C-alpha cells in the first residue's frame, strides 16, 4: 500500500474538507494522488476555485497539488486509503453526536474494496472506531475487518488560526488494527509530517490520547475560571495573581475565559459519556465543564450588577460586545460561548450590539439569531471585549472613551487592556 501510494498507483481519499480535512488533503496531494470528498456541494465548488471556505488557508496552499475535489461517491471509490476527518459535535444534551462519523463510514462502506485502508482522525471516545465505525464498514461492504480491509486511528492536532503548529510540524500519533497496518499507516503519514510519528500500541490508546489532550486543557482553564470568581469576591485581579505566580519555574500558565469551539468545549463530553456508559461518574471533568459552561452567564451578570451599582437600569442600558467567534483570529463561530453572554444580557432587557472583524453576520443570524453592526456606535453603558482579535490589540483608553457614556464600563474578558486603561471604570476576569 505504501509503495502504491508513493508511486501514485493507489489514491488517498480524504472525507470531510473542513479546517482539519482540507490541510490534510493538500499536504498529501504534494506527495500522492488525492481525492478530496465533502457532502456539501457549495464547499466543493469553492475548493475547485482554490478558496478555503473555512478561511484558514491562502489560495497558494492549493498550488502544486495532485487533488480532485468531489461530492460524488463514485469518484471517491477510486481511492484505496481513506482518511475520515468529519466533525464530532455534541447535541443539546451534551451527548456525542456521531451522525457525521457514521454517515462517513456508510459512504466508505458502500465503496470499500479488499485491501483498502480506513483511518479515522475525528476526535472520539476510546472504543468508538472499533465499536461504532468498523461494524458499519463491515455491514455495508460485506468485507471482514482485518482479513479483507485494515483500519487505524490517527487523531488530528490542528489548531485553528495557528500558522506555526501546522500538520507537518506537530508530532502525529498513529495506530493500526495490527502490526502490518500500523507500519503502513505510520509510513504514509511520515510522507507529510516532518515532526515524525508516535506509534501507539492500539487504536484505543490513540483515541484516549487525543481526548485527554483537550480534557486536560479544559480542566486547567476551569480552575482559572473558578479562581477568577473567587478572586473577584476579594477584589483581586486574577491576571495580576497569575503574573506573580508564573514567576515560579513549574507553574502552569493557563488563563480564565470563555471556552467554546469544537475541541476543548466538546471533547471532554465524549469521555464523560463513555465513563457513564461504563458505570463511572467523572466528577472532576463534569465539574470543570460546568464551570466553563457557566462563564458566559457569569460575565453578563457581573456586568449588569456593575451597571446597576452605577444607577443604570438594565432595560434602558446599551452594551457593545466586541467579538463573536469562539476564539481570537479565526472566523469560526461554532459553539461560541459569546452567545451565552449576549443571551444573558438580553434576558435582563439590555440592548446589545455586536461587532467582529472576522465573523460573518449572515452566519451568526442563521445560527444564533443575531447579526453584527458594521461599525460601533456611541453612548454605550458598557463595552465588553470577549475575543482578543489582533484588530483590537491597539485600541487605547481614548478609543473606549469615545464609545462610552460618562461613567461607562469596560469589561475586558482576556485582560488585554489591563495596563492601558487607567481612568475608566474597568473590570476583567
C-alpha positions in Angstrom: 0.0 0.0 0.0 2.8 2.5 0.9 4.6 1.8 -2.3 1.4 2.1 -4.4 0.7 5.5 -2.7 4.2 6.9 -3.3 4.1 5.7 -6.9 0.5 7.2 -7.3 -0.9 3.8 -8.2 -3.2 4.0 -5.1 -5.1 7.2 -4.3 -5.8 8.7 -0.9 -9.4 9.7 -0.2 -10.0 12.4 2.4 -13.6 12.5 3.7 -14.5 15.9 5.2 -12.8 19.0 3.9 -13.2 21.4 6.8 -10.5 23.0 8.9 -8.9 19.6 9.6 -9.5 17.6 6.4 -8.5 20.2 3.9 -5.0 20.8 5.2 -4.5 17.0 5.4 -5.7 16.5 1.9 -3.5 19.3 0.5 -0.4 18.1 2.3 -0.8 14.6 1.0 -1.6 16.0 -2.5 2.0 17.2 -2.7 3.3 13.7 -2.3 0.5 11.5 -3.6 -2.7 11.4 -5.7 -5.6 12.6 -3.6 -9.4 12.7 -3.8 -11.0 15.3 -1.5 -14.6 14.4 -0.7 -17.3 16.5 1.1 -21.1 16.2 1.0 -21.5 20.0 0.7 -21.7 21.0 -2.9 -21.1 24.6 -2.2 -17.9 23.8 -0.4 -16.7 21.7 -3.3 -17.3 24.5 -5.8 -15.3 26.9 -3.6 -12.4 24.4 -3.3 -12.3 23.9 -7.1 -11.6 27.7 -7.3 -8.8 27.4 -4.7 -10.8 29.0 -2.0 -10.8 27.6 1.6 -14.4 28.0 2.9 -13.0 28.0 6.5 -10.8 31.0 5.8 -7.7 29.2 7.2 -5.6 28.7 4.1 -4.5 31.1 1.3 -5.2 30.1 -2.3 -1.4 29.5 -2.7 -1.9 26.4 -0.5 -3.6 24.7 -3.4 -0.6 25.1 -5.8 1.3 22.0 -7.0 -1.3 19.6 -5.5 -2.5 16.5 -7.3 -6.0 16.6 -6.0 -9.6 16.2 -7.2 -12.5 17.7 -5.2 -15.8 16.0 -5.4 -19.1 15.3 -3.7 -19.6 12.1 -5.7 -19.0 8.7 -4.0 -18.5 7.3 -7.5 -15.3 9.4 -7.7 -14.3 8.6 -4.2 -14.4 4.9 -4.8 -11.2 5.2 -6.8 -9.3 5.6 -3.5 -7.8 2.8 -1.5 -6.5 4.7 1.6 -9.4 6.6 3.2 -8.9 9.3 5.9 -12.0 10.4 7.7 -11.9 14.0 9.1 -15.5 14.8 9.7 -16.9 16.8 12.8 -17.8 15.0 16.0 -20.0 17.5 17.8 -22.3 17.2 20.8 -26.1 17.6 20.9 -28.2 20.0 23.0 -27.9 17.5 25.9 -24.1 17.5 25.6 -24.1 13.9 24.4 -21.9 12.7 21.5 -23.4 13.3 18.0 -21.9 10.6 15.8 -24.2 11.2 12.8 -21.4 12.8 10.7 -19.0 10.0 11.6 -21.5 7.2 11.0 -22.5 8.9 7.7 -18.9 9.0 6.5 -18.5 5.3 7.5 -21.6 4.5 5.5 -20.3 6.3 2.4 -17.0 4.4 2.6 -18.6 1.1 3.4 -20.6 1.2 0.2 -17.4 1.6 -1.9 -14.9 -0.3 0.3 -12.7 -2.9 -1.6 -10.5 -5.8 -0.5 -7.1 -4.5 0.6 -8.3 -0.9 1.4 -7.4 1.1 4.5 -9.7 3.3 6.6 -8.1 5.8 9.0 -10.2 7.9 11.3 -8.9 11.4 12.5 -12.1 12.7 14.1 -12.0 13.0 17.9 -14.0 10.3 19.6 -14.2 8.3 22.9 -11.9 5.3 23.3 -13.5 2.3 21.5 -15.6 4.3 19.1 -13.6 3.3 16.0 -13.9 -0.4 16.6 -17.3 -0.5 18.3 -19.2 2.0 16.2 -17.5 2.6 12.9 -16.0 -0.7 11.9 -19.3 -2.6 12.1 -20.8 -0.1 9.7 -17.9 -0.7 7.3 -18.3 -4.5 7.5 -22.1 -4.5 7.2 -22.2 -2.3 4.0 -19.1 -3.7 2.3 -19.7 -7.4 3.1 -15.9 -7.5 3.9 -14.3 -8.8 7.1 -12.3 -6.4 9.3 -8.5 -7.2 9.4 -8.9 -10.0 6.9 -10.2 -8.0 3.9 -9.5 -4.4 5.0 -7.5 -2.6 7.6 -8.3 0.3 9.8 -6.5 2.7 12.1 -6.8 5.9 14.1 -4.6 9.0 13.9 -6.1 11.9 15.8 -6.0 15.4 14.4 -4.0 18.0 16.2 -4.6 21.1 14.0 -5.2 24.3 15.9 -7.5 26.8 14.0 -5.8 30.1 13.4 -2.3 28.7 14.4 0.1 29.2 11.5 3.0 27.7 13.4 1.7 24.3 14.7 0.5 23.0 11.3 0.3 19.4 10.2 3.9 18.9 9.1 5.3 20.5 12.3 3.4 18.6 15.0 4.2 15.0 16.1 1.4 12.7 14.7 0.0 9.9 16.9 -0.8 6.9 14.7 -2.3 3.5 15.4 -3.4 0.4 13.4 -5.5 -2.7 13.9 -2.4 -4.9 13.7 1.4 -4.7 13.3 1.2 -4.6 9.5 -1.4 -1.8 9.3 0.4 0.2 12.0 3.6 0.1 9.9 1.8 1.1 6.7 -0.2 3.9 8.3 2.9 5.3 10.1 5.0 5.3 6.8 2.2 7.0 4.9 1.9 9.9 7.5 5.6 10.2 7.6 5.4 11.4 4.0 3.9 14.7 5.2 4.6 15.0 8.9 8.2 16.3 9.3 8.0 16.2 13.1 7.6 12.4 13.0 5.0 10.0 14.2 4.4 8.3 17.5 3.2 4.7 17.1 0.5 4.0 19.7 0.1 0.4 20.9 -3.6 0.2 19.9 -6.4 2.2 18.4 -8.0 2.7 21.8 -4.8 4.2 23.2 -4.6 6.7 20.3 -8.3 7.6 20.8 -7.7 8.1 24.5 -4.5 10.2 24.0 -6.4 12.6 21.8 -9.4 13.0 24.1 -7.3 13.8 27.2 -5.3 16.4 25.4 -8.3 18.7 25.3 -9.8 17.4 28.5 -6.6 18.5 30.3 -6.8 22.0 28.9 -10.5 22.2 29.7 -9.8 21.3 33.4 -6.9 23.7 33.7 -8.9 26.6 32.3 -11.9 25.7 34.5 -9.6 26.0 37.5 -8.5 29.5 36.3 -12.2 30.5 35.8 -13.1 29.3 39.3 -10.2 31.2 40.8 -11.3 34.3 38.9 -14.7 34.0 40.5 -13.2 33.7 44.0 -10.7 36.5 43.4 -13.4 38.8 42.2 -15.1 38.4 45.5 -11.8 39.5 47.1 -11.3 42.5 44.7 -8.1 40.9 43.4 -7.3 41.0 39.7 -6.8 37.4 38.5 -4.3 38.3 35.8 -2.1 40.1 38.4 -2.2 37.0 40.5 -1.2 34.7 37.6 1.5 37.1 36.6 3.0 36.8 40.1 2.5 33.0 40.4 4.0 32.3 37.0 7.4 33.5 38.2 7.8 30.0 39.7 9.5 27.7 37.2 6.9 24.9 37.4 3.7 27.0 37.4 1.4 26.1 34.5 0.3 29.2 32.6 -3.4 28.9 31.9 -5.8 31.8 31.9 -9.6 32.4 32.6 -12.0 33.0 29.7 -14.8 31.6 27.6 -14.2 28.0 26.5 -16.1 27.3 23.2 -15.3 25.9 19.8 -15.4 22.3 18.6 -12.5 20.9 20.6 -11.9 21.9 24.2 -15.6 22.8 24.8 -16.8 19.5 23.3 -14.3 16.6 23.6 -14.5 16.1 27.4 -18.2 15.3 27.0 -17.2 12.3 24.8 -15.1 11.0 27.6 -17.7 11.5 30.3 -20.3 9.9 28.2 -18.2 6.8 27.8 -17.3 6.8 31.5 -21.0 7.0 32.4 -21.7 4.1 30.0 -19.2 2.1 32.0 -20.8 3.0 35.3 -18.5 5.7 36.4 -19.5 9.4 37.0 -16.5 11.6 36.1 -16.7 14.1 38.9 -13.7 16.3 38.2 -14.3 16.5 34.4 -18.0 17.2 34.8 -17.4 19.9 37.4 -14.8 21.6 35.3 -17.1 21.5 32.3 -19.9 23.1 34.4 -17.7 26.0 35.5 -16.6 26.7 31.9 -20.1 26.4 30.5 -21.3 28.9 33.1 -18.8 31.7 32.4 -20.8 33.4 29.7 -23.7 33.9 32.0 -21.4 34.9 34.8 -19.7 37.6 32.7 -23.1 39.1 31.7 -24.4 39.1 35.3 -21.3 40.7 36.7 -21.6 43.4 34.1 -25.3 44.0 34.8 -24.5 44.2 38.6 -21.9 46.9 37.9 -24.4 48.9 35.8 -27.0 48.7 38.5 -24.4 49.9 41.0 -23.9 52.9 38.9 -27.6 53.7 38.8 -28.2 52.3 35.3 -31.4 50.5 34.7 -30.6 47.3 32.7 -33.7 47.6 30.5 -32.6 51.0 29.4 -28.9 50.2 29.0 -27.0 49.6 25.8 -23.9 47.3 25.6 -21.4 46.7 22.9 -20.0 43.2 22.6 -16.7 43.1 20.7 -16.0 39.6 19.4 -18.4 36.7 18.4 -16.1 33.9 17.2 -15.1 31.1 19.5 -11.6 32.4 19.9 -9.2 35.1 18.6 -8.1 35.5 15.0 -10.5 32.9 13.4 -13.7 33.1 11.5 -15.3 30.1 13.2 -18.4 30.7 15.3 -19.3 27.1 16.1 -20.1 26.7 19.8 -19.1 30.2 20.6 -19.7 31.0 24.2 -20.1 34.7 23.4 -23.6 33.7 22.5 -24.3 32.9 26.2 -23.1 36.4 27.2 -25.4 38.0 24.6 -28.4 35.9 25.6 -27.9 36.6 29.3 -27.8 40.4 28.6 -31.0 40.1 26.6 -32.7 38.3 29.5 -32.2 41.4 31.5 -33.6 43.6 28.8 -30.2 45.1 27.9 -29.9 46.3 24.3 -27.0 44.5 22.7 -24.9 45.4 19.7 -22.1 43.1 18.4 -19.1 43.7 16.3 -16.5 41.3 15.0 -13.9 41.8 12.2 -13.7 38.1 11.4 -17.2 36.7 11.8 -20.0 36.6 9.2 -23.1 38.5 10.2 -25.2 36.2 7.9 -23.8 33.0 9.6 -24.5 34.5 13.1 -28.0 35.3 12.1 -28.5 31.8 10.8 -27.0 30.0 13.8 -27.9 32.2 16.7 -30.5 34.8 15.6 -28.4 38.0 15.9 -26.2 39.8 13.4 -23.3 42.3 13.5 -23.3 46.1 13.3 -21.0 47.3 10.6 -19.4 50.0 12.9 -19.7 50.6 16.7 -22.0 53.4 17.7 -21.7 55.7 20.7 -23.2 56.2 24.1 -22.8 52.6 25.3 -23.2 52.0 29.0 -20.6 49.2 28.8 -18.2 47.7 26.2 -17.3 44.1 26.7 -14.3 42.7 24.8 -14.9 39.0 24.6 -12.4 37.9 22.0 -8.8 39.1 21.6 -8.6 39.6 17.9 -5.4 41.2 16.7 -7.6 44.0 15.3 -8.4 45.0 18.8 -5.0 45.0 20.4 -4.0 48.6 19.6 -7.2 50.1 21.0 -6.5 52.6 23.8 -8.3 54.4 26.6 -9.3 57.2 24.3 -11.0 54.8 21.9 -13.1 53.2 24.5 -14.0 56.6 26.0 -15.3 57.6 22.5 -17.7 54.7 22.6 -19.0 55.1 26.2 -21.3 57.3 28.1 -19.8 59.2 31.0 -19.1 56.7 33.8 -19.3 53.8 31.3 -17.8 50.5 32.0 -15.1 48.5 30.1 -15.2 44.7 30.6 -12.0 43.1 29.4 -12.5 39.3 29.5 -9.0 38.4 28.5 -7.2 41.2 30.4 -5.8 42.6 27.2 -6.1 46.3 28.3 -5.3 45.9 31.9 -2.2 48.2 31.8 -3.7 50.6 29.3 -6.9 51.7 31.0 -6.3 54.0 34.0 -9.2 56.5 34.2 -12.3 54.5 33.0 -14.3 52.1 35.0 -12.7 48.8 34.2 -13.2 45.1 35.1 -11.7 41.8 33.9 -11.8 38.2 35.0 
